[in-house]
Structure formats: structure tokens, C-alpha cells
């Protein structure tokens, strides 16, 4: 699946692939998006393996990727060709 080079989805994907986690507050502050769950679903539908986890005493869902997941890295390499 192709994304526009500088879209919010692409910037969030790159953020995750760099080993960072993200939640809805971070997404709003860093990427000016209020629909992080929609972006995550779009990426999952494209084949990316994104994990949801919750920090203690927090209701915010946090998302992260396994940097060593070869499928995620292959999808990214195919995209950037």
C-alpha cells in the first residue's frame, strides 16, 4: 500500500518504525491528528503489526511496533522504493 510521502499516516508510521510509541495525546501534539485509532487501523489493514498496550493508571491506549519484525521492515522498504 502506498502512502503520500509526507502524510500524517506516513509520519506516524515512520515514528513507530523508529522504535517510538504513540498515544492520542502525542499524535495530536506531534502530528496534529485527532484520529489516531483510524490511522492505526489503516496501518494494520495494510499489514503492519502494531501492538496496543496500556500503562498503569492510564486509560489511554498506547501503540508500538516491534522494530525487529521483518514483515514491518519489508513493508516499509517496499513502500519507499
Secondary structure, DSSP 8 states (H G I E B T S, - for coil): ----TTSHHHHHHHHHHTT--B-HHHHHHHH--S-HHHHHHHHHHTT--EEEEE-TT---EEEEE-TT-HHHHHHHHHHH-
